[in-house]
Amino acid sequence: MTSAETKAKPPTPRERARTRTIADIVRLGREHLAVHGAAALSLRAVARDLGVVSSAVYRYVENRDELLTLLLIDAYNELGDEVDAAVDALPAEDFAGQFRALGNAVRWWALREPASYALLFGSPVPGYQAPGERTTGPGTRVILKLVSIFDAAYRAGALTAEVPPAVVLPPKLAEDMVNIRTQLGLAVPDASLARGVLVWTSVFGAISFEVFGQYGADTFAARDELFAHQLGVLQGVVGL
């Protein structure tokens, strides 16, 4: 049997059952996350709602930290899928539209899934350290999509190379930018990449202010218009 045939072998009934059970655990974990928050997440409580004894759940998910990791991966990938769908629905040359689509997709998902957004971008869960080897890939999908928009715009001549005020990078920061450009194979110049970092943190900062209620209840009634304005300003910052 060839390696291709081996890879194409369908899962066994036991493997399918295991996949379904883990999916159910993640689904219930998200429900508990929304009600109780990450710090109070309990695998025993999830087992109770699943209708099994806690010892049975431990055959699928080792402990609370493993459940948090599964929830992180699930949320990162759901967010990444929605961003990809929104951006990829636009013409390849519509870089400004892609940028706005990315920002709006993140915001809409965050407002719909505030507990999952808080898990990804809120305060760290006490005593939990996400395993980078499992979470870095899913966790960088959105920023890599954003960087790819900026880089494609630059390669197409649609990204303004110099926008006022001029950016002069300190030597140590310039080294960081060179490393990032080299690692990701980017053509976009360092100054534009630095502006991209500002745009990245500003988009998520604006969304976090809204999700976590930092504006206050009565400051801005026109939240959609506010965010559209913010995206427009940031679009100008990067030169799209």
N, C-alpha and C positions, 0 to 999 in steps of 0.2 A: 504494500500500500504506500502510495506517495505521501509526502508531507502535506500537499494540497488537499488530498483526499482525507487525511487525518484531521486537518483543520476544519473541513466541511462536515465532519461527522456531527449529526444532530445531538442535542443534549439528551441525556437519559431522563426517564420520568422522575427519578430522585433529584437530578440536577435542576429540572424545571420546577419541582416542588420547592427546592431550596431557594431558587431565585424568587419565586412568588412570595415565600415567607419573608425573605429579607426585604422585598419591596413593601410588604405589609408593615413590617417593623419600621421602616423609614417613613411610611405614610403616617403611622400613628405617632412616631417621634416628632414629625412636623406639627401634628395637632397638639401634642403636649408642649412643644416649644412655644406655640402661639399662646397657649393658656398660662403656662407656668414660667416660661423663660428658660434660657440655657442653663443657668446655674442650678435650677431645681429639677433638671431633667432626671427622670428615674427609669431605669431599665425594668425594674420590678413593676412599676405602674404601666409601662408599655405592655409587658407580658400579661398583666391582668386584663387590659383592654383587648389583647389578642386572644384571650380565652385559654391561655396555657399557664403552667407553673413557671416561675422564673428560671428554674434550672433548665427548662426546655429552650428558653430564649437564648441562654448562654451558649447553646450549641451553634447558634447562628451569629450572635454578636457577643463578643467576649466580655465587654463591660461598658460603662457609661461613656468612656473616652472613645471607644470604637463607634458607638452610636453617634456621638458628636462628629466624628470624622465622616461617617456615612452621610450625615445631614449636611455637612459642609460640601462634600463632593456633589451631592444631589442638588443643592442650591446653586453652587457655582455653575454646574452644567445647565441647569434650567435657565439661569440668567444668560449664560453664554449662548444657548440655543435661541433665545428670544432676540438677543442682540444680533446674532448672525442672520436670522430670518429678516429682521427689519432692515439691516444694512444691505444684504444681498438682494433684496427686492428692488433696489434702485439701480439705475444705469451705472455702469462701471466708471464713467467719467463724471458723475455727479458727486464730487467729493464733499462739497458743502452739505448737500442733502444727506449723504451718508453719515456725516458727523452729527447732524441734528437727529437723524434716526437713531443713532447709537445712544445719544443722551436721553432721548425720549423713551427708548426701550428700557433703559436702566431705571428711569424714574417710574414708569408705569409698573414695572415688576416690583420695585421697592414699595410703592404705595399699596400694591395688591398683597405683597408678602412681607409686611414690616418685620415680623419675627425672624424670618430667614435673612432678611437684609441686616438686621441687628446682629445676627450670629456671624455674618461675614464681615461686617464693617463697623460694628459697635464695639463696646468694651470687651476685652478678652475674658474668657470664662475662667474663673479662679481654678488653678490646679490643672488646667488642660493646655497641652502643647500640640498643635496640629502637626502631623507628620508631613514634612515638606515633600518627601518622595511620592506621596499620594495626592497632596492637595495643591502643589505649585502649578501643575499643568492645568487643571480646571480653574484654579484661582487667577491665572494670568490670561485667560481667554479674552476678556473684555479689553484689557490694556493692550494686548497684542493686536486686537482688531483696530483699536484706535490708532496705534502706531502705524499699522499697515495703510490706513486711510491717509495719514499725513505723508508717509513715504511715497505712496502711489501718486499723490497729488504733486509732490516735488518732482518725481521722475517725469510726470506729464507736463511740467511747466505751469501747473495751476496753483502752486504754493508760493506765495510771495517770500522770497528769500530774506529780505530785510524789511521789517516793519518797525516804525518808531515806537518807543525809544530803542536805540541800538542796544544790543545785549553784549556785554563783555564778560566772558566766563572767567572766574578765578581759576588758576592752574589746576588745583585739585579737582574742581568740578569738571573742568575740561577733560581730565583723565577719565572720570566716570562716564562722560558722554562718548568718548572714543571707545571705551570698553563696551558700552551698550550698542553703539553703532556696529562694532565689529562682531559682537555676539549674534546680533539679529540680522546682519547683512544689509544695513540700511544705507541709503544714499543721502537722505535728508541731512543737512548740515547741523553741526552741534548746537548753534544758537537756536535754530528752529526746534530741535529736539528738546532743548531746555524749556522753550515756550510750551511745547507739548506736555511736559511734566506739569507745568503750571495749570494748563487746561485740564489735564486728567484729575488733579487734586481738586480743582475748582468745581468741576462737574459733580464729583462725588460729595464734595463739601456742601454744595447747594442742595443736593438730594438728601443728605443726612440732616441738614437743618430742617427740611420739611418733614421727613419721616419721624424725627425725634422731637418735633414740636419746638424747635429753638427759635422760631420766628415769633412765637406767642400766638394766642388764639385770634386776635383781632388786628394784627399788623397788616397782613396782606390777604385780601379777599380774592384777588385775581391771581391765584397760584399758577395756573397754566400760563397766563401772560407773563408772569414774573420769570418763570423758567425759560420760556421762549426768548425773552429779552436777555437773560443770562447767557444762553447758548449763542445768541447773536453777538454779544460782546466777546465771548471767548473765541468765536469763529474769527473775529477780527484780530484777536491777540496772536493767533497762530498764523494768520495770513491766508486763510481759505477764501 
